[in-house]
Amino acid sequence: MKTMLKLAAALTLSLVALASQAATIYSNQTITQVAVGGAYGGDVVLRISGHNSMTKPVCATDTSWSLRFDGTTEVGKQMLSMAVLAQSTGVEIDLSGEDFCNDSATALRWIRLK
């Protein structure tokens, strides 16, 4: 019985920890730069207009790039297409960054064209 209670408590704490990983939404931004290539290991890096004032996780120490994501997955390819479209047209977008980093830049959760 005590073992079951300990397992239940551990599961509850794990769920609370997962729920506390909040994402941050960056509204009404423009993408000022998009970069891909070997230097980024298959990742895509973005710089957004609010880069200097954006709320970032502590791990986001990269001063050049705002957000980073894996451009080799199907979802990553879709996000890259949207990012290039947004950057080339200058349209405002909303983006969401995770509460963790990919190689010192905030991990991109989603991108939405307006």
C-alpha positions in Angstrom: 0.0 0.0 0.0 2.8 2.4 0.9 4.5 1.6 -2.4 1.3 2.5 -4.3 1.1 5.8 -2.5 4.7 6.6 -3.3 4.1 5.8 -6.9 1.0 7.9 -7.0 2.8 10.8 -5.4 5.7 10.5 -7.9 3.3 10.4 -10.8 1.5 13.5 -9.6 4.8 15.4 -9.2 5.8 14.3 -12.7 2.5 15.6 -14.2 2.9 18.9 -12.3 6.4 19.3 -13.6 5.3 18.7 -17.2 2.4 21.2 -16.8 4.7 23.8 -15.5 6.8 23.9 -18.7 5.0 26.9 -20.0 5.3 28.3 -23.5 5.7 32.0 -24.3 3.7 33.6 -27.1 5.3 36.4 -29.1 2.6 38.3 -30.9 2.7 40.8 -33.8 6.3 40.0 -34.7 8.1 40.0 -38.0 10.9 37.6 -38.9 14.0 39.7 -39.7 16.4 36.8 -40.5 16.1 33.1 -41.3 19.3 30.9 -41.5 19.9 27.2 -42.2 23.0 25.3 -43.0 25.7 23.0 -41.7 26.6 25.4 -38.9 23.2 24.8 -37.4 23.2 21.0 -37.7 20.0 20.8 -39.6 18.2 23.3 -37.4 16.6 26.5 -38.6 17.3 29.7 -36.7 15.1 32.8 -36.7 15.5 36.3 -35.5 12.3 38.2 -34.7 11.7 41.9 -34.5 11.2 41.8 -30.7 14.4 39.8 -30.1 16.0 42.3 -27.7 12.9 42.6 -25.5 11.5 39.1 -25.7 11.0 36.9 -22.6 13.3 33.9 -22.9 14.1 30.9 -20.8 17.4 31.1 -18.8 19.1 28.7 -21.2 18.5 31.1 -24.2 21.9 32.8 -24.2 22.3 33.2 -27.9 22.5 36.9 -28.7 21.9 36.5 -32.5 19.0 34.1 -32.8 15.6 34.3 -31.2 14.2 30.9 -31.9 15.5 27.5 -33.2 13.8 24.3 -34.5 14.6 21.1 -36.3 14.1 21.8 -40.0 14.5 18.1 -41.0 11.1 16.8 -39.7 7.8 17.2 -41.6 6.6 19.7 -39.0 10.0 21.5 -39.2 9.7 21.8 -43.0 6.2 23.3 -42.7 7.4 25.8 -40.1 10.4 26.7 -42.4 8.0 27.3 -45.3 5.9 29.6 -43.1 8.9 31.4 -41.8 10.4 32.1 -45.2 7.0 33.3 -46.4 6.6 35.6 -43.4 10.1 36.9 -43.8 9.9 37.6 -47.5 6.6 39.4 -47.3 7.2 41.2 -44.0 3.8 40.1 -42.6 3.2 40.1 -38.9 3.0 36.7 -37.2 2.6 35.1 -33.8 5.1 32.5 -32.6 5.3 30.4 -29.5 8.6 29.5 -27.8 9.0 26.6 -25.4 10.4 27.0 -21.9 13.6 25.1 -23.0 16.3 25.6 -25.6 17.8 24.0 -28.6 21.5 24.8 -28.5 21.2 28.1 -26.6 18.2 29.5 -28.5 14.6 29.2 -27.5 12.9 26.2 -29.0 10.1 27.2 -31.4 6.8 25.5 -30.6 4.6 26.9 -33.4 4.3 29.7 -35.9 1.0 31.3 -37.1 0.6 33.7 -40.0 -2.0 36.4 -39.4 
